[in-house]
Amino acid sequence: MAGGKAKRGIPSKVDDFNAWYPFIVEAAELVDKRYPIKGMDVWRPYGWKAMKMIDSLTHKEMERTDHDEVNFPLLIPENLLEKENALVARLKRAREEGVDPDELRDHVEEGGFKKEVYWVKHAGENDLDIPMFLRPTSETAMYTMFPLWIRSHKDLPLKVYQMVNTFRYETKQTRSFIRVREIHFFEAHTAHKDEDCASRQIGQDLEIVDNIMHELCLPVIKAKRPIWDTFPGAWYTIGIDAIMPNGRTLQVASCHHYRDQWAKAFDLTYENLEAEQEYCHQTTYGMSERLLGAIVGMHGDDNGLIMPPSIAPYQIVICPLIRKNSEVDTISKSREIASILRNSGLRVKVDERDIHAGQKYFDWEIKGVPLRLDIGPRDIENKSVYAALRTGGKRPLTMENIVENCTEVLSEISEVLRLRASEHCNNIIQTITDLNSIEDGKIYEMAFDGTDSHAETIERTTGLSFLGDATEPYAEERKCFMSGKPTTRKVLLSKSY
């Protein structure tokens, strides 16, 4: 029955994902939504640890690819927003009119983030001469400083990143991690000598995406957004979408290739080898806390979360079985095993609470700890622990090789999550055959080389939106679904959050 309840009062994920998701987010103590500002949740310790583990994966990738971390101020003066709005409006109009943006003057039309920002107009009892706003993203702040840092070709490429909170006045229904007003945000910004170098950076960004998503056990769709869904300040945008259980896509990351459009607006030039001034070419790559929302949605079940081992706050929880009148000290043995595992680099929690074992199991199951080890008097006698995998299955593990045994099991859990997620995606993505026979909860692909008018017809008829061109086209030409022309373009359509 739709909207039914699974055991222990948890809504059914399959029957009512819209009820299951917010229930699990709070029951697993990721966030508390009761803070008195809509869309600004309080991160609880367990949720913040999970987010910081995701951040650590990103930090490693940034270090590997020679990005340097920065931290820009939260406040941005209004005149920089006006500069961005003028640029965005001009680029948008150039695209609509099919002309070179350099042929147009800046336009007074509002664009960019102006309608979404939070304003700061007073300091104590004093009105500010120049109002400020909380950053919705950091192009304007960073690109004001880049010309001070870049003088010659020797200063390129410039590759920086930061992890900060951004603020956007979201008017739609808020949902933890998926649609919020205060966003935990990662953004990388780069400047290069020419278009080819910037394009190679986009390729590296997509490689970073693959590495991070592998650790999160999340298959994703990478698609070059259609022209009408490309950020007006970008030459092109590549969106990275996770697939949620209900068949909707959730954009968790994006890459923008700006060419030299922002550089011209911010006078970002460098001296080349011929001692001539040239404009830089720029890119951005961003991700947000939506990654954690995708993990919750993709991997959880009717018993709670299932955390991928690479980002689980605790990869292993040890539950000593406390028997009354027993002479065997299961707590001491549990601490000893935990110390061995921690020294090997694993994240371990010993649950020493004097409560019924079933309550402990419930608490850690709903939090999605990948591996639980039970240690009772008989286990100590047999020199083993009893392992329960959050993905299913139980088995004894010898204490003698406990690090190797646990590492192997955690790797097995990761592979199970990847396999489940891939099977889910394969079942959801289908080839479109009839515009009037669209099934809810499915994502569709098609060969498409038609016009914008064709695209509008498809969206209106199906109720789906164009995600854009898949980054991996068809291996051989197929007939366009609308025009009949042969093409290798693979276009993806879905309903999105």
N, C-alpha and C positions, 0 to 999 in steps of 0.2 A: 504494500500500500504506500502511495506517495506520502512523504512527510512522516513516515513511521519512525519509531524509536528503536535503536539498537539496544544491546544490553547496557546496563548501568546508566540509562538515561541519556546517552549520547545520541543525537540525531543521526539518522542513516546518511552516510556520505553519498551513496548511490541514489537514494530516493529524494533527498532534500539537501543538496550541496550548499544551497544558500543559507540554510539553518546550521548545517554541520560546521562550516568554516568559522563563523564568528564564535561559536561555542568552543571549538577546539583551541582557537587562538587565546582565549582567556582561561579556559580550564587547564591548559598546559603552562600557564603563567608566563606567556611571552610578553604580553602587554596588559595594561589596565586601561580600559576605555572610559573610565569615569571621571577623568580630568575635565574641569568645567570649560573647556574650549573644544568645540566640535572639530574633529579631524586632527587633533593633537593628542595622541596616546602617550601614556607613560610606559617607557620600556622597563619591564621587570628584569631582575638579575639574569634569569635563565634565557630570556629572549635577547637581552643585550649581549650575553656571552655568545649566543649563536650568531648574531649579526657581526660581532667582532671577529669571529672565526672566518666568516665569509670575507670580511675586510682583509684578514691576514693573507688569504689566497690572492687577493688583488694586489696587496703590497708586494708579495713575492714576484708576481708577474711584472709589476712596474719596475722593480729592481732588476729583474732579468733583462728587461728591454730598455734599460738606461733612462728611465723617467726619474725626475727629481721631485720630491714632495714639497709643496708650498702650503701656505695658509693665508688666505686673503681675508680682509675685514668683512664682517657681516653686512655693514651698511654701505650703500652706494648712493651717490648724490643724484638728484633728479635730472640734472643736465646730461648725465651719461645715458640715462634711460631715453631721453628725447633723441639723443644721437643714434641710439640703437633703433628706436622706432622709425626714424627717418630712413635709415638704411634698409630696414626690413620692408617698409612700405614701398620704397623705390624698387627693390629687387622683386617684390611681389608684382608690381605693376609692369615691370619689364618682362617678366615671365608671361603675364596675361596678354601683353601686346606683342610678344614675340620679337622684342628688340634688345639690343645690347644695353645692359644697365648703365654703362658709362654715358649713354646718350640722354639719360634722364636726370633731372635735378632731384634732390631730396624732396620728398612729399610730406605734407603736414598731416596726412592721414594717420590715425593711431594704429599702431601695429605692435608686434612683439608681445611683451608680458604686461603692458601698462594696466590692463583691466584686471590683472590677477595679483598685483603686488600689495604688500602691507606697507603703509606709509608711516614714517616718523616725522612729525612736524613740530614737535616741542621738545625742548631740553629743560627740564624743570619748569619754571614759570616763563621761560623765554621762547619766543617763536624763532624757529631756525630761518636764517636768511635763505638757505637753499634746502628745501625738504629732502629727506632721504627715504630710502625704501630698503626693506629686507631682501637680500638677494634671492631671485627665483632661479638663477643660474649665474655664471660668472664671466661670460664673454666680455661685457662692458668693463668690468673691474679689471680683468687680466689684460685686456688689449689696450687699456690706458697705460699700463706699465711696460708692456712688451717693447715699445719703441725706445724705452730707456735702457733696456737690456741688450737689444740687438742693434749692432752697428755695422758689422761686416759679415762676410760669408763664414768667417771663423767662428761666429757665435751660433751657427746653425748646424744641425737642427736644434731648436729649443723644445724640450719635452718635459712638461711639468704636470703634476696632478695634485688633487686635494680631496679629502673626505670631510664633508661638512654638512650642516643642516641648511636646506633651502626652504623657501616659503612661497606658497602659491595659494591664493584664495579660491579653493575648489568649491564650486557651487553645487555640484552633483552629490548624490548620496555617498558618504564616506564609507570606507571599508579598510580595516587595518591592513597596512603594508601595501595595499592595492591602490587605494585612492585616499590620500591624506593631505593635510594642509601644511604640515611640517614634515619634510622628507629627509631621511638620511641618504646622502647622495655622494656618489663618486664621480669625478669629472677629470678627464685628462685633456689637456690642450697642447697642441704642437704647432710649431712654425718651421717652414722648410724653404729651400731656395727656389723650388719650382714645382709644377704640377705633378711630375712623375714621382718626385720624392714624397710628396704628400699622399699620392696614391699608394705607394709602398707602405706608408704608415697605416692606411686603412686596411691593407692586407695583414699587417702585423696585429692590428686591433682584432680582426676576426680570428686570428690564431689564438690570441689571448682569450677571446670568448670561448673557443673550443676547449682550451685547457681548464678554464674555470668551470664550465658546464659539465665537463667530465667528472670533476671532483664533486660537484653537486648532484651528479647522477640525473641531470636534466637534459633531455633532448630538446633542441630549439629549432625554430624556423628562422632562417636569415633571408630577408627579402629587401630588395631595393625598392623603396617606397615609390608609388606613382607620383607623377609631377604635382598633382593637386594635394598630396599629403606630405610633400617634402617641405622641411622647414624653409621659409622664404629666404633666409640668409644663407642657405646652402646650395651648392651645385647639385649634390645628390645626398640622400639620406639612406642608410641601411638600418632597418629595424630588426631587432632580435626578439622573437616572441616565444614564450613558453606556452605550452598547451595545458589548459586546466581540465579537470575531470569532466566538466560539463560541455567540453568541446569549444569553449571560448578561448581566444588567444589573449595573452597578457604580455605587453611589451615590457621586457625587463632591462633592455639596453638599447643603445643606438649609436651609430657612427655618422658623423657629418663631414663631408669634404667641402670646404668653403672656397677652394681656389684662392684668388687674391681679393675677393670681394670685401671681406672685413678689413684686410690690410689697407685697402684704399681708403676706407672710411676712417681708420685710426692712424693713417700715415705710417704704417709699419713697413719700413724699407731696410735694405742692407746694401753694402757696397760689394759688388761682385769682383771677380778676378781682373776685369778690365777697368776697375775703379769707377764703374757706373752704378747708379742707384736702381735697384729693382724692388718690386713689391714681393713680400713673402707670400707663400701659399700655406693655408692653415687647415687643421682638422680638429675635431673634438670627438671624444668617446666617453659616454656616460652610462652609469648603472645606478640602481637605487635599491631601497629596501624591498622593492617588489620581488627581488630574488628570493627573499625569505617567504614571501607570500606564495610564490610558485612552488617552493619546497613543501610548504604546508599542504597545499592543494594536491600536488602530484603524488607525494609519497604517503600521506596519512591514510588511515583506515578507520573503521568504526570503533576501534579501541583507542584512537588518539593519533599523535604524530609518529612518524618514523624518520629519525634524523639520519642523513647520510653520515657515515663515520668521519669523513674529513672535516665536517663543521659541527659535529655534535658537541655541546658544551662538556658533556661526559660521554666518552665512548663506551665506558664500562661502569656499571654500578655493581658493587659487591654487597650481597645481603647475608650477613651471618645469621644462621638459624639458632635462635636462643632457646634452649631447653631448660626448663626448671629442674633444679637439683642435678644438673649435668656437671661433671667435673672437667669437661672439655671446654677450653676457652676459644670459642669460635670467633669472638671479636678480635682477639690478639692475632689469630691466624689470618683473619681477613685483612687486618692492617699490614701484616707482613707481606701478603700477596699484593696488596695495593702498592706498597712501597717498591716492590720489584717491577711492577708494571709501569709505575710513574717514572722510575729511573730509566726505562726504555723509551720514554717520550709519550706514553699513552695518557689520556685524561681519564682519571678514575675517581669515583666517589664511593665511600663506604657508608652504607645506611645503618647506623647503629641505633636507630630509634627503637624503643621498647614498645613496639606495637605489633599487631598481628601481621604475619608475613603476607597475607593476601592484600592488606592495605598498602604495603610497600610495593608489591607487584603492580597494583593499580596505578599508584602515583608515578612510577617510572615508565610504565607502559604508555600512559597518556602523554608523557613528556617525550616519548620516542627514543629513549636511550637504546642504542643498537644492540648492546650485549649485556645481559644480566648474569652474574655468577652467584650461585647459592652455595654457601659453605656451612654444612652441619657436622655434627660429631662423626657420623659415619663417613662423610666425605674426607674428613681429616684422617680417619683411620685408613681409608683407601688411597690416600695421597692424591686426591683428585678434587675438582670442583664440578658443579653441575651447571652447565651453560644453557641459557634460554635466549634464542635469537629473536629479535623484534620482528624479523621478517618471517618467523615461523620455524619450529623445530627445536629440539632439545638434545643435548648429548653431554657425556662426561668429558672433561679435559684434565689431563695429568698435570699436577703441580710442578713436576720436574721441568717441563718445557712450557711453562705457562705463557711466557712472552710470545714464543713462536706460535703456540696454539691460538692465542687470542688474536694475534696479528693476522693469521690465516683466516680465522672466522670473520673478522671485520672486513677483510678483502672480499670474502664470499658474500657478505651482506651488501656491500657496494655493488657487486656484479648483479645480484638479484634485483636491486633497485633499478639499475640501468636497464636490465632486461624487461622488467615490468613496465617501466616508463616508455621504452621503445615499442613494445607491443601495443600499449595504449595509443601511442601516436599513429602507428601503422593501421590500427583499426579505425581511427577517426579521420585520417586523411584519405579522401577518395577523389577519383576523377569525375568531373561533372559530365553528365550525359544529356540532361534535360533541365532547362531553367525552371520548369514548373514542377519538378519533383525533387525539391531540396529537403533533406532530412535535418531536423533540429539536432544540434550537438555534433555536427560534422564540419570538417574543414575540406574545402574543395580545391583541386588544382585543374588547370586547363591550358591548352596551347592557345596563345592569344597574340595576335598581331593586328588588332583592330584599332578603331579610333576612340577618342574620348567619349563620343556619342555612344559607341558600342558598350563601353565600360559603364556609362550611366544607365543604359538599358539593363545590363546584367545586375547592377546593384539594386535598381528599382524593382526588378522582377523577383530576385532571389532574397532580398533583405540582407544580403551579405555585403561586406566591404572588401575592397581590394587591399590585400596586404602588400602587393607589389610583385616584382619579378624575383623568383627564387635565385639565389646566388649560384646554384647549380642548375643550368638549363637542361632540357632534354638532350639525350645523346644523339638522337636522330630527329630530322624534321618531322613535324606533324602538321595537320591542317588546323589553321586557326578556327576556333569554335564559332566565331562570328563571321569572319570574312572568307574563310576557306583557303587563305593564302598559306603556303608552307612556312613553318617557323620552328625554331628550337626554343623560343621563349616559353618559360613555364611560369604562369601567373597563379598566385594563391589568393583564395578568398575565405573569409571567416567572419564570425561575429566576435567582437573584441570588447574587453573591459575598457 
